[in-house]
Amino acid sequence: MLVLSRKSGESLIIDGDIEVTILEVSNDVVKVGIKAPKEVGILRKELYAEVERNNLSAEHSAISNDDLLKQFGEIKNLKKL
């Protein structure tokens, strides 16, 4: 792990096209801005971990393809309302 010290307004560049800027430092909160190409996915770590847990849970789900298609149809109908 690379550890850097940055002040408010300072940036770092990752792989030539991702810029991370420290926007504000206040008490124990740091506001960070990230400029990256649209194809680069950016998620907070806790959200990534939650998605990963949900995916693992769904992987072990006993739901059938027919039930999934039925639920998908119900969702599509709700969106039309």
Secondary structure, DSSP 4 states (H G I P E B T S, - for coil): -------TT-EEEETTTEEEEEEEEETTEEEEEEE--TTS----HHHHHHHHHHHHHHHT----HHHHHHHHHHHHHHHH-
